[in-house]
Amino acid sequence: MNSAGVDIHDERILIVDFGGQTTQLIARRVREAGVYSEVHPWDITNERVREFAPRGVILSGGPESVLNEGAPTVPTAVFELGVPVLGICYGQQAMVHALGGQVVAASGEAEFGYAAMRVVGSTALFDGLVQEGAALDVWMSHADRVTELPESFVKVGVSDNAPFAAIADEARHRYGIQFHPEVTHTVQGAEMLTRFVRTICGCAGLWTPANIIEDAVERVREQVGEDKVLLALSGGVDSSVVAALLHRAIGDKLTCVFVDNGLLRLGEGDQVMQTFADNMGVHVIRVDAEARFLSALAGVDDPEAKRKVIGGLFIEVFEEEAERLTEVTWLAQGTIYPDVIESAASSSGSAHLIKSHHNVGGLPSEMRLKLVEPLRELFKDEVRQIGKDLGLPVSMVMRHPFPGPGLGVRILGEVSKSAADTLRQADAIYIEALRRHDLYDKVSQAFCVFLPIKSVGVTGDGRRYAHVIALRAVETIDFMTARAAQLPYEFLDEVSRAICNSVPDVSRVVYDVSSKPPGTIEWE
Ligand code: XMP
């Protein structure tokens, strides 16, 4: 409940997930339209659907065929609630199937990519966006298709391979679209989703950054009362925003511990102290643990073993600090909504572990501290937005992700201080150049990797036998898949020269052009 007596969660949209690649995007678009949304797997019980009490339901896309035995179905409570329903792709087919229409299997006329959808009827979903008779660029990805409508539905859009590209039962406020409105390729897709949640579901749009902050501050105050809270501040976006939010909510009852493990980027430790301690007045304890981390890592070259050493030692150092702070009863964590959705998906068995991503935030439950996770409901872009509104520097909230084990997984093989120093210098040159050329915000993540091999080079008249640095830059939406960014050749040339000329231990720079899959974003 905020100061105006409004609960910003009162208006909410349920997104039923059928396993589509872009389900999270649907939830983000709905929130951008100012309405709180949650993603739940399709096997959510009817009781939970009723408890959730949504103002509307969106059925996501998914990889299955409704015609297969045991295929995912729409929880029956969805149709009993009497609220508007929008089925997207598989969601449309599952709705049609459930309500007595017909879906036929793929017959070689699948549509993947752009398609033109012609509007052939009037519907509240398109009103004011496209005129009847006009065509719209939409993004399709389907093989099966709807061939017969359930009673009371009418066709409102067609495409070459989808005779029912858009359908509507206006009286019951049920809509089905074969295309994906959540992806940017569908022109006006975001407006359609906005129309659905604001006009058709009648939501006023309470989910705004200012309301989110006010609500989170209130909830933290209610949760922790007069108690003291401890936060492991890493300098990454999530823990930084938690620090700013908690500082606003509880002021000096917050203590942050910042562990400098010697695997940070150039000047990062000082930057964190300056932003939080000096400028914002947050109480931050800086622990210099470089020597401890480097000696624990000596002789360890297996990537997973390195992660375990770094994660384990982080917990040890953090616990030592926490023990000193005897009055603390709460531990704050920067868990965000995609972590919550993904751990729900992996506990139901649908996600695969590729690397153990024990984030530095993953602290042990035996600490006997109660957990406060004020970002648990937020997507990354919402976290960034409220970070800016809370006064954090834009350069900090817009930073690329940085892995918990830091440079430890960017120095291939055994980690040493000299390799970390070399990598830090090269990385700073690369990142500065990306910013100067206005490329930093155009890629999703960029960094250097230190390769533990030597190669021959020449400088002046001399032969140089030194290390190799790999540059990585990727474009991705969800970090689950990614492609190498096509950085301009002149830019790569400039960075390569700058690194070879000014970093003593580097004789060669290479650019990594691998996608994920088969590569991963990090090299270890
Ligand atoms: P990969 O390398 O698996 O990375 O394609 C996907 C994203 O996750 C980050 N990453 C990590 N983050 N602890 C973290 O907190 C880790 O051990 C870790 N490994 C990878 C990576 O930077 C990328 O953004």
Residues whose N, C-alpha, C, O or C-beta is under 5 A from the ligand:
A	BS01	XMP	K355 S356 H357 H358 N359 P401 F402 P403 G404 P405 F479 T520 I521 E522
